[in-house]
């Protein structure tokens, strides 16, 4: 049976936290925010929660939050970089991403 992952933003600690079963912190993404971008630095998932979608939930929620803020994401975290490669719908959020080559 898998528990639902809930992601919250903790501005005081400058991280997004993934929670399972209420208060249990299963993982986090460290970030720094400026006026024009959010630097996504590092993702960490507690080994006992690996393989349960915690990292993916963190990547999606942090990028969704960046989108909602109207900023861009500078991703230096290898996990989130790899996640974005598999989810190209988030590519437009990347800071200094090449312009889309899709034409009307």
Secondary structure, 3 states (H helix, E strand, C coil): CCCCCEEEEECCCCEEEEEECCCEEEEEEEEEECCCEEEEEEEEECHHHCCCCHHHHHHHHHHHHHHHHCCEEEECCHHHHHHHHHCHHHHHHECCCCCCCCCC
